[in-house]
Amino acid sequence: MRVIALGFFDGVHLGHQALLREAARQADRLGAVPSAISFDIHPSALVSHQSAGLLTLPSERESLMRDLGIQELLLLHFDEALMHMRWDRFVMDLLADRYEAAHLVCGEDFRFGDRGEGNAEKLSALCQELGIGLSVIPPVCVAGQVVSSTRIRCLLQSGQMSEAVALLGHPYRLEGTVLHGKALGHTLGFPTANLDFPEALLPPSFGVYACMATLTDGTRYPAVVNVGVRPTVKDSGRISVEAWLQGYEGNLYGSHLLLEFNRFLRPEQRFESLEALKAQVLADGAQVRSLYR
C-alpha cells in the first residue's frame, strides 16, 4: 500500500516539497509507503518535441525526495503509450492496481493523461469512486509569484543563481566523476577538478560561481566553479565544469564530487593573457573564501 505524490518534480522545488511532505504525512497516518511518481524524460520531449533542459537528473531527484521522507520513487518511462493513455486508465491501471495507491497527492494545476484531459477535479471524483484518498495542494508563492520549474529555469539562464536557489529550497547541484583535464589550472597555481556537464541538464548562465564541494568521504570545501566553454584557452566549445576547491590538497581523479551552487560571481569572459586569467581566478578564490567564512 502506497501514498503517491503525482508530478514530474523537476528540481524538487518549494512547490514540489509541499506535495512530497503531504505524501509523507499521509503515509505515516495510514502506515503506507510514502512514494512519488516521476518520468525518465521530460514529457515535453515527446508532446511538443522541444525538450526543456532538466533541473535534476532522476538520481538527484530521488536523493532530494528521500530527504523529504519519500521512500520510493516510481520512475516511469515516458513513451508514446504512456503519453496517449487515458487519464482514468492511468489512475485505475497504474496507480490503483499496479502500485496499490491508498492515497494520492497532487497540485491544483495537475494535468495528466492523453492530451492532458485529466485534472484535479476529475481525479477527485474518480478517487471517491475507487475509495482512494486525495490531497490537492495549492500553489506555493514567493514574492507574489507561483514557484515553478519554468521560472527557475529562466533565473538560472539569466545568472540569477541566488534567486533560483531561494525557489528551489536547496542549492542547485551538479555531481559526477572527476576527469583528467588539460592541467592548465595546476600550471597556473590553482589545480581544478573537471566534470562533464550532463547533456540532459539545463546549463546555468556561463560564468563563475561560489559553490560548496562535497567529496566521497563527506568532507566539504568552498569552491570557485567555472561553467562554460573556456574562451581564453579556445577550448572545443563543449560545456565544461571546473572546480577549484579552496584549501584542498590531493588528487581527485576518478573520485565522485558533488557541487552545490549558491551564488553567481561573474560572467565567463575572455582574458588577453593567462596572467590576467590567473589574477582574476585568485581574486575569485578570495571572494569565495570570504563568502563561506
PEMO-V233188 format. One record per run of one state. SS is the DSSP state (@ for helix, = for strand, . for the rest). FROM is the first residue (numbers start at 0). TO is the last residue. If there is no record, write none. Layout:
ss:SS from:FROM to:TO
ss:SS from:FROM to:TO
This chain:
ss:. from:0 to:0
ss:= from:1 to:4
ss:. from:5 to:12
ss:@ from:13 to:29
ss:. from:30 to:31
ss:= from:32 to:38
ss:. from:39 to:42
ss:@ from:43 to:46
ss:. from:47 to:52
ss:= from:53 to:53
ss:. from:54 to:56
ss:@ from:57 to:65
ss:. from:66 to:70
ss:= from:71 to:75
ss:. from:76 to:78
ss:@ from:79 to:82
ss:. from:83 to:85
ss:@ from:86 to:97
ss:. from:98 to:99
ss:= from:100 to:106
ss:. from:107 to:109
ss:= from:110 to:111
ss:. from:112 to:112
ss:@ from:113 to:115
ss:. from:116 to:116
ss:= from:117 to:118
ss:@ from:119 to:129
ss:. from:130 to:131
ss:= from:132 to:136
ss:. from:137 to:139
ss:= from:140 to:141
ss:. from:142 to:143
ss:= from:144 to:145
ss:. from:146 to:147
ss:@ from:148 to:156
ss:. from:157 to:159
ss:@ from:160 to:167
ss:. from:168 to:170
ss:= from:171 to:176
ss:. from:177 to:177
ss:= from:178 to:178
ss:. from:179 to:182
ss:@ from:183 to:187
ss:. from:188 to:191
ss:= from:192 to:195
ss:. from:196 to:199
ss:= from:200 to:200
ss:. from:201 to:205
ss:= from:206 to:214
ss:. from:215 to:218
ss:= from:219 to:227
ss:. from:228 to:229
ss:@ from:230 to:232
ss:. from:233 to:238
ss:= from:239 to:244
ss:. from:245 to:254
ss:= from:255 to:266
ss:. from:267 to:272
ss:@ from:273 to:291
ss:. from:292 to:292
